[in-house]
Amino acid sequence: MPNPGPPLLELHGISVGFDGFLALKNLNLQLAAGELRAVIGPNGAGKTTFLDVITGKVRPQAGDVRFQGRSLLGRNEHQIARLGVGRKFQSPRVFEQLSVQENLALAVSTPKTPLGMLRRRLTSAQRQRIQRLLEVINLAPRARHRAGSLSHGQKQWLEIGMLVVQDPQLLLVDEPVAGLGDAETERTADLLKSLAGDHTVLVIEHDMEFIRYLQTRVTVLHQGQVLCEGSMEQVQADPGVVEVYLG
């Protein structure tokens, strides 16, 4: 698999400990601009802590996180988000009483409150962006439906859309297909693949079939370290990975 371009995100020697337990141990990882990367690993591998460090929720005891060449250490979560890092958590967080379209309008408006959205008219460019994004996330026919009426998978797509409409350079997506059926899993993979290029997308997931759909570079974490990286075929053939998952 060819090496991508210069790194957008770099983690150097990251170590994080909780009560004597090292959740991350000298972790090193790079992501190129526009890349789609899947991160897998068994429970306890450090996947959530890894995202927490990037977004400023957890400060490492050692190492550095650099985004576009600038260190993120010492910045809070809101500052890091403003720099262009967006995170989608496992459970969708949408405003269920608002329509799909209103959720996207709220995400793109400033200030980000329902009252602020009502007081401030969206620009023509913002309205066009929302309309285009409704097509991308497969929700254009449901634009005026309440978000609470969507299926679990559709809520996942809506929340991804709410991040994308803010135009982050880096999208961190945590287990987007948990609880989804096969059809929604495939469509979620297609959605994330379509976002890569314009955005850098890092996906954490347990579902191996979904990772196969992504057809991208995979990083395997184990006990807080990178065990191996490569294509899905290379990773599955790695003796260390086989032992971790099946041993």
TORVEXMAR-92760 format. One line per field, with one value per residue (C-alpha): residue number from 1; x, y, z. Coordinates in Angstrom, 3 decimals. Layout:
torro: [NUM_...] .
px: [X_...] .
py: [Y_...] .
pz: [Z_...] .
! end
This chain:
torro: [1_2_3_4_5_6_7_8_9_10_11_12_13_14_15_16_17_18_19_20_21_22_23_24_25_26_27_28_29_30_31_32_33_34_35_36_37_38_39_40_41_42_43_44_45_46_47_48_49_50_51_52_53_54_55_56_57_58_59_60_61_62_63_64_65_66_67_68_69_70_71_72_73_74_75_76_77_78_79_80_81_82_83_84_85_86_87_88_89_90_91_92_93_94_95_96_97_98_99_100_101_102_103_104_105_106_107_108_109_110_111_112_113_114_115_116_117_118_119_120_121_122_123_124_125_126_127_128_129_130_131_132_133_134_135_136_137_138_139_140_141_142_143_144_145_146_147_148_149_150_151_152_153_154_155_156_157_158_159_160_161_162_163_164_165_166_167_168_169_170_171_172_173_174_175_176_177_178_179_180_181_182_183_184_185_186_187_188_189_190_191_192_193_194_195_196_197_198_199_200_201_202_203_204_205_206_207_208_209_210_211_212_213_214_215_216_217_218_219_220_221_222_223_224_225_226_227_228_229_230_231_232_233_234_235_236_237_238_239_240_241_242_243_244_245_246_247] .
px: [0.000_1.608_2.660_0.364_1.638_3.041_1.385_-1.567_-1.570_1.434_1.584_5.116_5.921_2.501_2.139_-0.926_-1.314_-4.301_-3.608_-0.442_-1.940_-0.482_-3.360_-0.969_2.739_5.084_2.435_3.545_1.166_0.916_-2.043_-1.700_-4.011_-7.008_-6.298_-8.903_-7.500_-9.121_-7.937_-8.841_-7.894_-9.367_-11.075_-8.523_-6.189_-6.299_-8.495_-10.724_-7.779_-6.020_-8.934_-9.116_-5.464_-5.937_-8.992_-7.471_-9.740_-6.717_-3.213_-0.405_2.378_4.889_5.053_3.542_0.525_1.036_-1.696_-0.520_2.877_1.522_1.487_-1.978_-0.690_-2.015_-4.995_-8.509_-11.143_-12.848_-9.547_-8.619_-12.071_-11.639_-8.326_-10.236_-10.547_-14.074_-15.076_-18.110_-18.823_-20.236_-23.799_-25.334_-25.845_-28.549_-31.361_-34.298_-37.026_-35.472_-35.713_-32.754_-32.250_-32.441_-29.814_-27.424_-28.325_-27.597_-24.210_-23.176_-24.603_-22.886_-23.655_-24.579_-27.876_-31.431_-32.095_-28.940_-30.007_-33.408_-31.920_-29.204_-30.083_-27.903_-25.933_-26.715_-23.424_-24.372_-27.816_-26.254_-23.710_-26.487_-28.434_-25.383_-24.617_-28.177_-27.534_-24.135_-25.521_-28.528_-31.068_-32.353_-35.819_-36.039_-34.762_-37.947_-38.517_-37.776_-34.363_-36.050_-37.935_-34.737_-33.339_-30.168_-28.069_-29.654_-28.918_-25.286_-25.231_-26.860_-24.267_-21.468_-23.137_-23.287_-19.517_-18.783_-20.885_-18.435_-15.652_-13.094_-9.881_-9.739_-12.789_-12.485_-15.296_-15.834_-17.598_-20.100_-21.714_-22.375_-25.921_-26.409_-27.668_-25.687_-27.227_-26.674_-23.154_-22.271_-23.796_-21.863_-18.636_-19.515_-20.234_-16.885_-15.010_-16.722_-15.588_-11.912_-9.842_-11.695_-11.194_-8.824_-10.945_-9.889_-12.356_-12.284_-14.317_-14.660_-16.670_-14.185_-16.664_-17.073_-13.279_-13.153_-15.768_-13.543_-10.708_-8.076_-4.959_-5.497_-3.646_-3.917_-3.560_-2.752_-1.993_-1.541_0.898_0.769_0.992_1.051_-0.164_-1.078_-3.921_-6.691_-5.137_-1.681_-3.100_-5.157_-2.088_0.121_0.937_0.772_-2.726_-3.895_-2.596_-4.224_-7.633_-7.679_-4.965] .
py: [0.000_3.342_5.775_8.822_12.417_14.509_13.957_16.041_14.342_12.914_11.109_10.681_8.475_8.901_7.275_7.564_5.948_5.573_4.431_2.645_1.039_2.192_2.612_3.845_2.959_4.917_5.085_6.413_7.066_9.345_10.311_12.057_14.810_13.281_9.765_7.272_5.095_2.308_1.556_-1.798_-3.680_-5.850_-4.360_-2.608_-1.910_1.853_2.948_5.360_6.773_7.336_9.522_11.265_12.306_13.721_15.759_17.091_15.187_13.333_14.752_12.219_11.721_11.544_12.290_14.870_15.218_17.491_18.671_20.522_20.770_22.420_20.710_20.103_19.560_22.085_23.030_22.246_20.326_23.456_24.942_21.701_21.501_25.065_24.069_21.583_18.331_16.882_13.833_11.596_9.435_5.902_6.867_9.450_12.875_14.656_17.027_14.648_17.333_19.270_18.235_16.731_20.017_22.028_19.813_20.603_24.308_24.334_22.672_25.285_28.358_30.629_30.748_27.044_27.361_26.941_30.612_31.664_29.618_31.335_34.823_34.380_33.699_31.188_32.471_31.198_29.244_27.579_26.615_25.126_23.256_21.753_20.727_19.028_17.296_15.963_14.090_12.826_11.420_9.816_11.931_14.392_12.695_13.060_16.623_17.909_14.841_14.997_13.514_11.411_9.503_8.300_4.785_4.280_4.178_7.349_9.136_8.065_9.576_12.766_13.206_12.599_15.272_17.651_17.310_17.572_20.741_22.473_21.536_19.949_18.771_15.691_13.515_11.045_8.490_6.043_2.731_4.123_0.763_-0.651_-2.026_-1.531_-4.094_-5.129_-2.584_0.402_-0.849_-0.844_2.607_3.951_2.624_4.278_7.566_7.593_6.683_9.573_12.020_11.020_13.256_16.437_15.398_13.118_10.364_8.081_5.313_3.094_-0.085_-3.713_-4.933_-6.646_-6.859_-3.080_-2.616_-4.747_-2.496_0.528_-0.943_1.185_1.097_-0.506_0.141_-2.547_-1.455_-3.916_-3.057_0.611_0.140_-0.230_-3.963_-3.667_-1.592_-2.427_-3.502_-5.654_-8.703_-7.953_-7.346_-10.554_-12.569_-11.077_-13.789_-11.226_-10.142_-13.752_-14.468_-11.374_-12.065_-15.846_-16.953] .
pz: [0.000_-1.039_1.648_1.928_1.883_4.767_8.165_9.313_12.734_14.571_17.908_19.269_22.269_23.913_27.339_29.563_32.981_35.288_38.882_37.888_34.761_31.429_28.971_26.255_26.130_23.882_21.149_17.758_14.858_11.815_9.630_6.272_5.068_3.294_4.561_5.753_8.567_10.555_14.098_15.620_18.761_21.495_24.556_26.738_23.804_24.487_21.576_23.532_25.505_22.172_20.986_24.375_24.045_20.527_21.574_24.809_27.184_28.627_28.951_28.409_30.940_28.105_24.395_22.068_19.754_16.755_14.391_11.277_12.952_16.126_19.503_20.943_24.474_26.980_24.788_25.997_24.031_22.640_21.451_19.699_18.072_16.768_15.200_13.022_14.990_15.149_17.194_16.866_19.896_19.730_20.747_18.388_19.980_17.995_18.943_18.625_18.760_15.861_12.215_10.386_8.540_11.780_13.387_10.538_10.688_14.417_13.831_11.279_13.070_15.611_18.504_18.628_20.483_19.171_20.009_18.181_15.166_15.108_15.430_12.848_9.235_7.452_4.490_1.010_1.059_4.367_3.055_-0.086_2.043_4.175_1.066_-0.456_2.826_3.132_-0.127_1.037_4.317_2.567_4.481_1.860_1.750_5.553_5.817_7.498_9.692_13.401_14.212_16.893_14.192_12.474_12.759_14.805_11.639_10.254_13.534_13.150_9.645_10.905_13.629_11.125_8.977_11.959_12.283_8.572_8.126_10.498_8.029_10.369_8.765_10.992_11.767_14.647_14.428_17.301_16.492_13.961_13.088_16.564_16.480_12.720_10.200_7.132_4.729_7.054_7.831_4.115_3.603_6.590_5.068_1.740_3.552_5.371_2.175_0.382_3.093_2.917_0.667_1.604_5.244_7.117_8.689_11.538_12.412_15.497_15.139_16.295_13.278_10.935_8.068_8.236_8.227_5.089_3.446_4.153_2.025_3.708_5.886_9.298_12.568_15.260_18.887_21.664_25.293_24.456_21.591_17.808_17.134_13.346_10.380_6.816_4.585_6.071_4.375_5.827_9.300_9.294_8.279_11.023_13.644_16.485_15.479_15.145_18.643_20.176_18.653_18.666_21.106] .
! end
